[in-house]
Amino acid sequence: MAYKISDECISCGACEAECPVSAISAGDGKYCIDADTCIDCGSCASVCPVGAPQAE
């Protein structure tokens, strides 16, 4: 199950740098995770200062 970034995202970019498979990219007002690429490792959630990445 892939992670999804909620509306709490503050677009800091910490998650994008942490993703080992480059599944995260900047979107319109918040970052987005490509569900087909995400390996559900949780690295993004562990570095997010506002807890925006959440397991679906």
N, C-alpha and C positions, 0 to 999 in steps of 0.2 A: 504494500500500500504506500503510495507516494505522499509526500508532505505537500502542504498548500500554505501559501502566505496570506494571512488575514489582513483586514483593513487597518490593523494597528501598526503596520509597517511604516517606519519613518524614513525609508530609503537611505539608510546609512551605508549599505554595501557590505557589511560584515559577513553576511551569509554567502554572498557570491564568491568572495575570496576563499571561504572555507569549504565549499562544495568540491569533493574529489572527482566528480564526473561532469562538472561544468553544466549542471542542469538549471542553474539560476541566472536570470538576466534581468536587467532593468526594464520595468514596464512603465505604464502611464500612471505616475504617482506612487507606485510601489513596485517592489521586485516580484518576479513571477518564477514559478518552478515548472519545468517541463515534466509532466507526470510520466511520460514514456522513458525519460532518461534517469529520473530520480531512483536511487537504489535504497531509499528508506533508511539511511544510516543515522540520521539525526544530527549530523555535524552542524547544519545550519541552525537548528533549534538551540544548540548548546552555546552558540556565540551571540545570538540575537539579544540586544538589550531590552527589547519590549515583548519578547515571546511571540512574535508574529508567525514564524513557521510552526505549523501544527500538523500532526499526523491525521490523515483523513480516515 
